[in-house]
């Protein structure tokens, strides 16, 4: 029978030979027996999603910057003096880490992103406000220049392209500023070659050897970052330009794997695959190849799609969000970055 032939040829289904043996023995195994009752489904569950699996990206703003983000319904930019309240909510829901992103006013941007190196910049102010809470929630900071540059790129532009060497020096300086300000984890998102090694060496030499690096190791040149760039205020700066010369081609899974392996060798403590929903195959390969904790980033465009579909009455927003996050976990993610972290965490706790 075709069923037997398919099972015999299968190399991807774990236990296929065992299943085939049971069928041929005519034991009439019924998979549905373990799906009939809630208790049985819970006991047999292979993967569980908890609030501790979620990282909540937060946008920080100056007081005169609008709080609402039209492209990300339900997501706001938070003033520095609001952060304690926001972190109280996160902790109460069981979230163990947040990631801080600045909306830098246009007048503070320049071609070199020098505001990133200023010890009194917006993110440093935010860290100063909340760093005493370091025992109850992790404070992750992005390392990249795009929030601070007038051209919207992640590094220093020279002769029409991002210059790797100049950018590495800038990222090194930015990382040290964030470390001194109280960041508890650095997440280089720029995708410059060699940046993990440069940042790790600089941190160690400056006495920050205990500060972990969670590197965006497989960050693709995706169409799904638009709402994030709008929230950050870098969309108008980038204009018609793109980041394809340093972010990964969505067609290239093997190249992504090589990037991740190199970052691991250079000293990354954890890795990120971005975007999340459509790159779970890459996530699985990265986990298998490196053995490092690897996180999936459920990006702004993916999140906005769920919001739009829910608003149109096409799907149940919370059920869909939890399914997406669970699938990231099933694929091997140690955790997930998502703008829906707070709502998801509350829902999970409510269901326990």
N, C-alpha and C positions, 0 to 999 in steps of 0.2 A: 504493500500500500504506500501511497505517497507520503502519508504521515510518518511511517517508519523510515522511509528514505530520507526525508528532510531532517529527522532527528539524528539519523546516523551521520549525515553530512555536517550537522551543526557543530561549530567550534566555539560559538559565542554563548550558548545557553548552558549555564552551570548546572551540572547534574543531568544532562540530557540522556546519557547512557543509563542512568538509574531509572529515569522516567520511562525510557524505551523498554527496559527490562520489566518494569511493572506492567506496562501495557501488554507486552507479549505473553506474560504469565497470566493474563486475563484476571488481574486482581481488581479491575474496575475501580481504579483510584479516581476519586472525585475531588477536584481542587476546591469546589464550592463548600465542602464540609467545614473548612476553616474560615469561611466567609459569612456564615449564617448568623452569628451572634456578635454583638459589639465586643464582648470580652475576648472572644477568640481572635477577632481581627486585631485587637490591641496587643494581645500576646504574640501574635505572629508578625507584627509590624517590624520590618527590616530597618527602617530609618525613622528617627523621631526629630521633630523640629521644636526647639525651645527658644525662649527669649535670649538666652545666652549665645545663640548662634548669629545674632543680628548686630550689625554695625549701622548706626544711624548717621547719614551725612547731614550736616547742619550748615546753612549759609549764614554768615555773620555780616552785618551791615553797619555803616555809619548812620547816625540818627536821621540824616536828611535823605537817605536812600529809601524808596518805597519798600514796604514789607511784603506786599503781595507779588506773586510770580504768575503771570497770566498763563504761561505754558505748562506750569506744574500745579494744577489745582490741588489744594490741601497742603501745599508746601509753602513756607514763608521764609523770608530773610529775618534773622533775629538780631536785635540790638544787643550790644555787649551787656547792658544791665539787665537783660532778660534771660541770660544764659543760666543763671542759678536755678531759676524756676523751670526752665526746659530740662535741665539735667536732673532735677528732682523728679520730673515726670518719667524720664528715661529710667532712672534707678528704680522707681516704684513699679515700673512695668517689667523689670528684670533685664533690661539692656545693660551690657557690660562695657560698651565702647561707643564713642561718637567720633565722627571725622569732621573737622572744621575747615570750611572753605570761605574765603573772603570775597565780598563784593567791593572792590576797590573803586573809589570815585575816579572819574576820568581825569580830573586835574592832578591826580597823584600818579598817573601812569607816564612812562616814557619808553623809548625804544630799547633801553637796557633793563627795564624792570627794577630800577634801583630801590623802589619802595620795599621790595622783598627783603632787602638787607638792612632796613631801618629797624632798630630795636624797639621803636614805639609804634610799629605798624599795627594794622587792625587785628591781625591774628595774635600778635604778641600781647596786645591789650586784652584780648579774649582769654588767652592763657593765663595772664596775670590775675584776671578776675576769678578763674575757676580752678587754678592749679592746686589749691589746698584740698580739693576733692579727689586727689589722685588715688586714694585708697578705695573709693567706691565706683569709679568709672574711668575707663581709659580715654585719653585725649590723643587722637591720631591727627597728624598734620600732613597735608599734601606738600610735596617738594616739586615745584614747577613754576615757571615764570609767567604763564599765560594770564593769570589774573592781574598782573602788574605791567604788562607791555601794551603799548599803543597799537601794535600790529597783531596782538592776540595769539602769537606763537608761544611755544613752551620754552623757548631759549633765545639766545642772542642771534639776530639775523645779520648776515654779512653777505653782500653781493647777491641778495635775493633768496638766500637759503639759510637755514639755521646752522650755525657753525658749532660743531661738536665740542671742540676744545675750549672755546670761549664760554660755551654753555656749562661745561663741566665745572669750570672755576666758579661761575655764578651759582650753580646748584650747591657746590661745596659751602660757599659763604651763607647761602640761604639756610641750609641744613644746620649750620652751627648757630645761627641766630635763633632758629626754632628750638634747638636743643637747650640753649641758655635760657630761653623764655619759659621752658617747662613742658614742652611736648613730651609725651610718653612713648610715642611711636612715630617714625617718619615713613611716609609713603611716597617715594619718588614716582611721579606719573608721567615724566617727560619723554621717556623711551630713548634717551641718548645712550649710545654705546659706552660702556664703562662707568656709568654714573654710580652704580652700587659700590664698586671698589673704591672710587674716589670718596664717596660719602662715608663709607665704613672706616677708611683709613683716617679721615679727618676727625670723625667722632672719637675714635680710639685715642688719637693723639691729644685731643682736647679734654680727655677725662670723661667721655661719655660712652665708654665701652659697654655699659649695660643698656644702652638705648637700642631697641630693636628696629630693624628696617623691614617693612612690608612693601615689597616692590611690585609695581604694576609691570609685570614681566611679559604678559601677553595682552597688550593693549592694541586693539585693532582700529584702523582708520574707518570708523563706523558712521553710518548715517543716523545713529540713534543718540547722539550727544547734544542735539540742538537745544532742548529745554534746559540742560545743565549750563550751556554757554550763555543762555539768556539769563538764568538765575545768577550767574557769575558776573555778567556784564561784559563778557568778552566776545559775544557774537558779532556785534557791530564792528569791533576792531578787526576781527579776522576777515570779515567781508567775504569775497569770493575765493579767497585763498583756502588751501586745505593743508592737512598734516600728513600727507601720504609719504613724504620723504623720510619720516621717522616713526610713524605708527605702522602697524602691521597690515599687510594686504589681507582682507577677509578670506581670500582663497587659500592662504598658506598656513596649514596646520603644522607641518613639520618645521617650518621656520619659527613658529611660535614656541615650539618645544625647544629648539636650540636656544632661543632667547632666555627661556626659563632656566635651562640648565646652566647657562653662563651666569645668570644672576645668582643662582644658588652657589656656584663656585666662587663668586666674588664676595659672598658674605651676607646675602639676604637671609633673613630669619623666617620670612613667610612670603608668599607670592599672591598675586591677584591676576585673575583672568577677566577681561572686560571687553565687550559686554557679557551679560550672563546667559540669558535664555537661549540664544542661538549658538552659543559657543561651549556647550557642555561636553562635546567630544574633545575639545582642546583641554578643558578642565581635567577630564579623566586621564588624558595622556600626561599632563603636567604632574599630577599627583603620583602617577605610577613611576614617572621618570626621576623625580626629584626626592620624593618622600617628605617634602616640606609641607607644613600647613598651607593650604591653598584656598583662597577666597574667591567667590564669584561676585561680580559687581552687577547687580540688577539696575541698569542704567536709566537715566531720566526718560529717554524715549520709550523704553520698554514699560516703565511705570506709567507714563502718560497714556500709552495705548490702553492699558487696563482701565485707567480713569475714564477715558473717552468712551470705551465700550460699555462701561457700567452706566455712565450718564445717558447713553443711548438706549439703555435697557436690554443690551445684548447679553450681558453676563453678570453674575454676582461678583462684585468687586472683591470682597474679602475672601470668598472661596477661591477665586482665581489667583489672588495674590499668594495665599497660603500654598496653593498647589505649585506655583512657580518656585517659591522658596524651598518647598519640600523636594522638588525635582533637582534643584541645585545641590541640596544636601545629599540626595541619592546618588548623584553623579560623582560625589567625593569631596564636595566643598567642606572645609572646616567651619566656614561661616559665610554669611552673605551680607554685602552692603546693599541697603535698599532704603529708598525714601519713604517706604511704607513700614519701616521698622517699628515705630511706636504703635500704630494701629494693629499690626500683626502680633506684636508682643502682648498687647492687651487681650486680643482675641485668644491667643494660645493660653494665657493664664486663666482667662474666663472658662475655657474648655476643660481645664485640668480638674 
